[in-house]
Every structure is written in C-alpha cells, then in structure tokens.
Amino acid sequence: MTVGLLSAIAAVFYGSTVSVLALTATFARRRTLRREARSTLSVLMRGRTVESRAASDGRQ
C-alpha cells in the first residue's frame, strides 16, 4: 500500500467519524448522548472549539 492510499483511507475514516458524531450531537434524543458526542467532537476538532465559542459570544 502506498502512503497516499493510507492517507486517503484515514481521511475518509476521520471524516465519517466526525460526521456521525455531528449528527448524533444534533439529533440524539437523549441529552447525555448529545453531550458526549459534543465532548468527543471538541476533542477531535480542538482548533475549532475556540473559534466557535468566540463566535457564539459575539466576539470575532
């Protein structure tokens, strides 16, 4: 296997994981499941949590 193929597989796996977590964080019926999904998303997307918090606070 080439490095490019492994990178593509990893990118697809990461993207699908983030997508499933985002859908779970949005549409889960139980509050605890939504909270856990959001917590996991914040770990996977560390740089974006600061930006989104600043945007929700009205800061830019």
VENCORRA-V726926 format. One record per backbone hydrogen bond with DSSP energy under -0.5 kcal/mol. CO is the residue of the C=O (numbers start at 1). NH is the residue of the N-H. If there is no record, write none. Layout:
BEGIN
co=CO nh=NH
co=CO nh=NH
END
This chain:
BEGIN
co=2 nh=6
co=3 nh=7
co=4 nh=8
co=5 nh=9
co=6 nh=10
co=7 nh=11
co=8 nh=12
co=9 nh=13
co=10 nh=14
co=11 nh=15
co=12 nh=16
co=13 nh=17
co=14 nh=18
co=15 nh=19
co=16 nh=20
co=17 nh=21
co=18 nh=22
co=19 nh=23
co=20 nh=24
co=21 nh=25
co=22 nh=26
co=23 nh=27
co=24 nh=28
co=30 nh=34
co=31 nh=35
co=32 nh=36
co=33 nh=37
co=34 nh=38
co=35 nh=39
co=36 nh=40
co=37 nh=41
co=38 nh=42
co=39 nh=43
co=40 nh=44
co=41 nh=45
co=43 nh=46
co=45 nh=48
co=45 nh=49
co=46 nh=49
co=46 nh=50
co=47 nh=51
co=48 nh=52
co=49 nh=53
co=50 nh=54
co=51 nh=55
co=52 nh=56
co=53 nh=57
co=54 nh=59
co=55 nh=58
END
